[in-house]
Amino acid sequence: MNNATILLIARILLALIFILAGLNKFGNIAGTAGYIGSVGLPMGTLLAWGTAIFEVVAGIAILIGFQTKLTSYALAAFCIVSAAIFHNNFGDQIQFILFMKNLAMAGGFLALSVSGPGSISVDAKRG
């Protein structure tokens, strides 16, 4: 398998969780807003909508390889911030695993920001 194909597969795998999570949030904005409020953040409904939109749009951008460097930085930051806010109960093994998953995804996005999206991408086609 060549590097372009591997980078495409990596982008698909990284993007999938965000696209699906965002779509799921659209289906349950009230539940998402409640979860956001449960950690003490204000404006739960506004943040729920913003998060759903961000996850879907950023996920699609990574999937197609559009503005990959900028989107990778944004998603890496999102992963770290959301880990710190929502998965900081290290006494709960599930929360610890979710925290580490977010850090691992941030690492993947940082690696993607350096490698670029590969030749099978919108960025490559745009030059």
LINFEN-V799402 format. One record per backbone hydrogen bond with DSSP energy under -0.5 kcal/mol. CO is the residue of the C=O (numbers start at 1). NH is the residue of the N-H. If there is no record, write none. Layout:
BEGIN
co={CO:CO}
nh={NH:NH}
END
This chain:
BEGIN
co={2:3:4:5:6:7:8:9:10:11:12:13:14:15:15:16:17:18:19:20:21:22:23:24:25:26:28:29:30:31:32:33:34:35:36:36:37:43:44:45:46:47:48:49:50:51:52:53:54:55:56:57:58:59:60:61:61:64:65:67:68:69:70:71:72:73:74:75:76:77:78:79:80:81:82:82:83:88:89:91:92:93:94:95:96:97:98:99:100:101:102:103:104:105:106:107:108:109:110:111:112:119:121:122:123}
nh={6:7:8:9:10:11:12:13:14:15:16:17:18:18:19:20:21:22:23:24:25:26:27:28:28:29:32:33:34:35:36:37:38:39:39:41:40:47:48:49:50:51:52:53:54:55:56:57:58:59:60:61:62:63:64:65:66:122:123:71:72:73:74:75:76:77:78:79:80:81:82:83:84:85:86:87:87:90:92:93:96:97:98:99:100:101:102:103:104:105:106:107:108:109:110:111:112:113:114:115:116:121:125:126:127}
END
